[in-house]
Amino acid sequence: MPVESVENFLRHLKKSPSGPVFNPWWQVDKENDIDRNGPSIRRKHLGAYLSERLGKVRFAVIGEALGYRGGHFTGIPMTSERILLGRTKIDCIEPRYIFRDIIPRRTSKPQKCPDGFSEPTATIVWSTLLQSELPPEEFVLWNAFPWHSFDPRLGMLSNRTPTSSEQAAAIPVLKAFLDLFPCGEVVALGRIAAAQLKNLGVCAHQVRHPASGGAKLFRQQIAKIVAPLN
C-alpha cells in the first residue's frame, strides 16, 4: 500500500468537531506547546508510525479518545512522550518500536512536565502487546474518537468523554482508518469503542479498559486474543 494512503488519511483528521476539542495535528496548544511547530511535529510522528505498519498489521486496538497525557503531545494514540522519548521505566518499551525513520521530538513545554507526559493506559497497552511477542509493526493503536476532547472548565490538560454528536462525527475517520489497516483481529478498549465499531458493522473483541484497576483483566484478555496469532 503506497505512502500516499497515509497522507490522504491525515487529511481526514483536519476536520475535527467544533467546541472543546483539540486537534493535535492541525492546532497549536498555546498554553502548553513548546512552540508553534507542535502540529507539524505531531503529523510527522503519526505519519511515520502509520507508514511503518502499512500492509503488516494483523491486530488493531481501538480506544475511546485521545488523552492529554498521550496523543495530545505525541500525535500518536495511546503513546506518551515518555514512551516516545525512551524515558519509561519499562524495559520492553523502546522508541524504535513506534517508528524508526525520524527522530522523535517532544512538543510540550518542559516546565509542564520535565521528562515529558506519561499516560498509565499507554504504558500498560504498549508493555502488554510487546510482552505478547507480537512484532510491533503487526499491531496498531487508534481511537474511536481520534481527537482530544477536554473539559472546558479545566482546560487543555483534562479529558472528557466525547458527546454522542462528536462520536457520530468521528465515524468516517474510524472507517478510513480500518480501510487503511484491514486486519483479522480488532479489539475495542471499552464500551464506547465497541459501540463505534458496531456502528460500522465491525466484529470486535471488547476488553476491559486497563484504567481504574482493570490492568490485570486487560492483560489476561489480550493474551487470549493474541495467542492464536503467535
C-alpha positions, 0 to 999 in steps of 0.5 A: 500500500503506497505512502500516499494512503497515509497522507490522504488519511491525515487529511481526514483528521483536519476536520475535527468537531467544533467546541472543546476539542483539540486537534493535535495535528492541525492546532497549536496548544498555546498554553502548553506547546513548546512552540508553534511547530507542535502540529507539524511535529505531531503529523510527522510522528503519526505519519511515520508510525502509520507508514511503518505498519502499512500492509503488516498489521494483523491486530488493531486496538481501538480506544475511546479518545485521545488523552492529554497525557498521550496523543495530545503531545505525541500525535500518536494514540495511546503513546506518551512522550515518555514512551516516545522519548525512551524515558519509561521505566519499562524495559520492553518499551523502546522508541524504535518500536513506534517508528524508526525513520525520524527522530522523535521530538517532544512538543510540550513545554518542559516546565509542564512536565520535565521528562515529558507526559506519561499516560498509565493506559499507554504504558500498560497497552504498549508493555502488554502487546510487546510482552505478547511477542507480537512484532510491533509493526503487526499491531496498531493503536487508534481511537474511536474518537481520534481527537482530544476532547477536554473539559472546558472548565479545566482546560487543555490538560483534562479529558472528557468523554466525547458527546454522542454528536462528536462520536457520530462525527468521528465515524468516517475517520474510524472507517478510513482508518480500518480501510487503511489497516484491514486486519483479522483481529480488532479489539475495542478498549471499552464500551464506547469503542465497541459501540463505534465499531458496531456502528460500522458493522465491525466484529470486535473483541471488547476488553476491559479498559486497563484504567481504574484497576482493570490492568490485570483483566486487560492483560489476561484478555489480550493474551487470549486474543493474541495467542492464536496469532503467535 
